[in-house]
Amino acid sequence: MMKRVVTWGSGLVLAAFALLGQAQDFPNRPVKIVVPQTPGGASDALARTIAQKLSEKWGQPVVVENRAGAGGNLGMEVVAAAPADGHTLLMSYVGTHAINGSLYKKLPFDPEKDFAPVATLATLPFVAVTKADSPIKTIADLVSAAKAGQLTYGSAGNGSVNHLLGEMFNTAAGVKLVHVPYRGAAPAMQDLMGGQIHLVFTSLPSVAGAIKQGTLHPVAVTSAKRAAAFGQIPTIAEAGFKDFDVNPWFGLFAPAKVPAAVVRKINADVNELLKSRDVVERFMAQGAEPYITDPQQFAQVLHADIAKWGQVVKASGASLD
């Protein structure tokens, strides 16, 4: 009996050393971060910032690969099926990871069971923008215009964060902005600039340059507090809708069966970078704020947001095959 106990205990020790070795040896080849959206958006910008810094830290190339399609599901499916060794990561956010499970009738993966939450990167508000010469400059202007006649807002598609933000605003303000879905955020922005629609809710980093150049006017941000680098933009809450607070997170996931020791190493290395002055300044210049959690906390945030956004999707009536 004693021999069995010693053998069993030795096995645990060996297993522990093996897991530790996996983490110490990671990464031993290039790492890929899959972004399930097109280049130029918030996910892409944040992924490229952290990829560069991780590459410097690890001494291995960390490359960003854009795999857009099916509302982000294509890129997610690629990562869910990748080898579970930590060398393939997913850059995801609320829109793909917390909403799509309620929006799509059938997915080839489970947003929780098929992915391991690794590290949050940032939170960033969305912003309601109008064309620079639009008479709509404030939330009060927006509410008045909506009550006076048909006012349209564009989105990246049915069930996108852009769409659902409009529905949430309709409920909060007691108005009816008319939703115009597009096949992606870019064509929605083109029609906004062309005067075909009146408003777009979009991520702050994606329009930061246009706001600074004066080609777009920022009506209000969706978070409860103003963005640090864009303090001149008021919040929707300040206009009298005190409970309006949408500040989506962005973060890294891995295939579900990646060893826990590898997940902890990536999390620790990312969190260290998020405290560095360079990363903080680069994120905040885009309107984003570093967001630090451990894997367990990230999993809890995801679980809560799946439930929260599921209710919003249901109320909106949005559904996709």
Helices and strands as residue ranges (DSSP letters): H 2-25, E 31-35, H 42-58, E 62-66, G 70-72, H 73-80, E 88-93, I 94-99, H 100-103, E 115-123, E 126-131, H 139-148, E 152-155, H 161-173, E 178-181, H 185-194, E 199-203, H 204-213, E 216-221, G 228-230, G 237-239, E 249-255, H 260-274, H 277-285, E 289-290, H 295-316
